[in-house]
Amino acid sequence: MHYRRFGRTGWQVSQIALGAWQLGADWGTVTEDEALTTVRAALDRGINFIDTADVYGDGRSERLVAQAVKAHGRERVYIATKAGRRLNPHVAEGYDAAHLTGFVERSLRNLGTDRLDLLQLHCPPSAVYTQDATFAALDDLVRQGKLRHWGVSVETVAEARQALKHANLTSIQIIFNIFRQKPAETLFAETAARDVAVIARVPLASGLLTGKLRRDTHFAADDHRNYNRQGEAFDVGETFSGVPYETGLEAVEELRPLVPAGASMAQFALRWILMQEAVSCVIPGAKNPAQAEANAAAAELPPLSEQTLGAVRSVYDRRIRPLVHERW
């Protein structure tokens, strides 16, 4: 595993980290044993950064991550969680000191700790990014010793750029992958200039970029790839990166010849993300140890050639850009 500096925190985090949404809910069934062995496999391969959220399985993901990390005994694992999506209704006014404090205290209990490494606002309404009181509340939670750092998880580049105006912002989590290339064009220079860490999420476009999905692939009823294709439950960009399923499958077939010998399509897609030095870490999910180990191995692939990068950009420009670039 290779490590990168996580912005101004100075942390050295694994380039390939672990996203833990699927350990809680929304990706089909993952048993407790499967969750624990998956986290253990990730830690065994040198992964030391895990991203979860209080809403993933209503705290299940946080609790399982904490249990696995404690049992493993690794010297230092950074656990990032998120808060805000438990608000009902999910409105900007709810991102106040009282609610944030309550969310933090619940996550502290779930994670079995007295201080969160990193708390991220969880894709809040756009208006939140201009609410100074929200960010003052986060600063106060740091002063109280309940947080080490805070960041934001955003839907759009515009939201990320607004968040950068807040002085104590530590990190930005954003969808960035072969099918969502806008951040590299319009955001990463600014995050690097401000020494703000970047967490690349949805790196495999909800499985499209694994190369394993087909037109007749069946998704369980409790899998967001079934019930959120049109954005019925949350932002449609979180499912297949907002790319129509058939279009994504066709683009994957055009990308397939670019995959280096001995590598999988998923590993190729993860290595493509790591070509951006502004990315601190990428957080693919895994539902079993084999997936976690394969993801971790992507960090060992050699850099992609300029010719390959150009070919990827061509597929994006022709097939994907018109569908997603301006929307997010």
N, C-alpha and C positions, 0 to 999 in steps of 0.2 A: 504494500500500500504506500502511496505517496500522500504528503500532507501539504496543506496550504494555510497561510495566515488568514485568520478570520477577522478581517478589518481591524479596527482600532483596539479590539479586545486583546490582540496578540496571541490568541489561542492558535494552536496548530491542529487543524481538523483534517480528517481523511477526505481526500478528493471525492471519493465515492462514500456517501453516507447512507443512512437508512431512513426511508419514509415509512411511517407506521400507521397511516390511515387504515390500510387493509386489515390490521390487527384488531381494529375496533369494530368496523362496520363498512357496508356499502360496496364490498367487493366479493360478495358471496361468503360462504361459511369458512372461517378459520378457527380451528379448535384452540383451546388454551395450550395444549401441548405443542401444536404446530407453531403457535406464536412464540412460545418460549424457546423452542429449538431454532427457530429462524433468527431471533435476536442473538442467540448464542453463537450461531454460525457466522453472523455478521461481525460480532466482536472478535471471534477467533481469527478472522481474516484481516484484522487491523482497523476496522471501522470504529470510530470513536465519537461520532455525532449522530444523534437520532432525533428525528422531527416527528412530533405527535401533536395532539390537540385535545382539549377537554371535551369536545363534542364527538370525537371518534368513539362510537359505541357508548356515549354518555359517560366517558371516563375509563372505559375498559382498556383502551389502548394505553393510556397513561399508566394504569395499574400494572398491566402486563409488562410494559417496558421497564418499569421500576423493579419489578420482581426479577426479571431476567438479568438486568444489569447488576443488581445486588448479589444474585447467586453466582454470577460470573467472576466477580472480584477484580475486574480490570481496574487499574490504578485511577484512570481518569476517563470518564465518558461524559460528553456534553449532551444534555437533553434540552431540546428546545420544544416548547409547547405553544399553544395559541389559545386565544380567548375572544369571545364576543358573539359567536354564532349561537350561543345558548339563549340569547335575548329573544323574547317573544312578546311583542313584535320586534323584528330585527331592524331597528331604526337608529339613526345617528345619535339621537338624544340619549339613548341607552348607554352610550360609551362615556359614562361619568365615573367619578371617583368611587362611589358606592358600589356600583356594579363591578367595576374592574377589581376592586379589593376583594369582593366576594368570589369572583372567578379565580383570582390568584390563590386565595386561601384554600379553595377546593382543590386546585391543582397541586398545591403543596402537600395536601393530605394524600391525594392519589399517588403522587410521586415519592412520598415518604421522605421529604426533605424540608429544610427550614429556609431554603433560598432557591429560587428558580434560576437556572443559568441564563435562559433567554425566554422572554415572553413576547409573542408577536400578536398584534391585532389581526384577527382572522377575517380577512377580506371584508372589511366593514363597508358601509355605504360611503360613496365618494365624499360626501359632506364632512365626514369625520376628519379627513386630512387637513381641514382648515379650522378645526375646533381646538384652539390652543389649550383649553381646559383639559381635554383628553390627554394631551401629551404632558401637561403639568402633573396630572394624576400619576402617569407612568414614572415621571421623575421622582415624585414623592414616594412611590413604592420602592424605588431604588434606595432612596435615603432611609427608608424604614428597614432596609435590609432584606426585603422579601424578594427582590429581583437583583440579579447582577447587571443585566442589560435588557433593553427592549428593542423590538424591531416591528416591521409590518409585513404582512402577507397581502399582496395586492392582486387585483385582476388586470389592471391596465398599466401601460407605461406612464400615462398621464398621472395616475394616482401615485406611482413611484416617484415621479419628479416632484410632486407636491409634498410627499413625505420627506424628501431630501432637504426641505426648508427647515426642518426641526433639528436643532443643534445636536441633540443627544441620541439621534437615531443610530443604531448599531448595525442593522441589517435590513435587507429587502429580500423577501421571497417572492419569486415571480415565475410564471410559466415560461420556460425557455427550452426549446428543442428544435429539431430539424424542421418541424412544421410551424414553429412560432419563433421567428428569427428577429423580430423587431427590436427587442431589448439590446441586441448587439449593435444595432444601427443608431439607436437614439437614447440609450440609457447608460451603458456600461462605462463610457468615458467619464460621466458625471459621478458614478459611484466610486470609481477608482480615484478621482480627484479628491473626493471627500472621505476616502478611506472607509467606506461603508461596505460591509460584506454582502455578497450576493449568494442566495440559496436558489438553485435552479430546481423547480418542481415540475411534475408531470413530464419527466424527461423522455418517457417512452410513449407519449400521447395515448395514455390509457391502454397500452398494449399494442397499438397499431405498429409501433416501431420495433416490436419484437420480431415481426415478420411471421408470427405464428397464427394470426387471426385470418379467418376466411369469411366469405360471404355467408356461409351457413353456420358460423360459430354461434353457439347458444350461450346466452348470459343469464344467470339466475335472476329470479324476480327481485332479490334484494341487492343486486349489483347495479350501480349507477349507470353502467354502460347499457343497461336495459331501460331503466326508468327516467334517465335524464338526457336522452339524446336531443331533445328539443328545449332543454333548459327548464323542465317542469319543476325541478326541486331546488336547483341553484344555478349559478351561471353556467351556460352551456359550454363555455370555454374550458371548463374543468373536465369535460367528457370528450375524449378524442381530440383535445385541444381546440374544439370548435370546428373541426374539419368534418365534412360529411363522410360517413363511414366508407361508402363506395369509392369516393375520391381518394381517401387515405390509403385504401388497399391498392389502388392503381399506382399511386405515387411510390408505395413501398416496393412494388415490383420493379419500378424504374431505378430505385436505389439499390436493390439487391446485388447487382453486379459490382458495386463499389465496395462491398464488404471484404476486408482483407482475408486471405486464406487463414483458416484456423480460428477465426473470430465469428461470433454470432451477430445477427443484425442488431440485437439489443446492445451488445458490447460496442459495436460500431457507433450506434446512436449516442451512447454515453461518452465515448471518446471524442466524438464531434463536439459535444458540449464543453469538454475540458480543454479544447483548443482555445477557448476564451479565457485569458488570464484573469479577467475581472471576476470570473465565477469562483467563489470560495469552495463550494461543494455542491454536489448534485445528489438528490434524494430519491432514487428509485425505490419503489416498494418491493416487497418480496413476501410470498405466502408460504414459502418452505425453504429449508436450508440450501437446497441446490440453487434456487434463484438468487439467494443472498450471496452465495459464493461466486456464481457466475457474474453478477453485477460487480462485485469487488474486483474481479480479475480484469475488468475493463480498464482499470487504472494502469495496468502493466502494458497495454498496447502501445506501440510506437506512435509518434505524432502522424497525423494524416497529411498527405501531400497537398500542395497547392492545387494540383490538378483535381484531386478528389474533392477538395473543398469547393472548387469551382463547379464541379458536376453536381454537388449537393445544392449549391445555390441556384443552379439552373432549374432543377426540379422544383425547388421552392418557388422561384419566380414565375414559372409557367403554370404550375398546378395549384399552388397553395396561397401565394401572396394575395391574389385578388379576393380570396374568401375570408382572410383573417387579419391582414396586416393593419388596416385602418381601424378595425373594430376594437382591437385590444392594445 
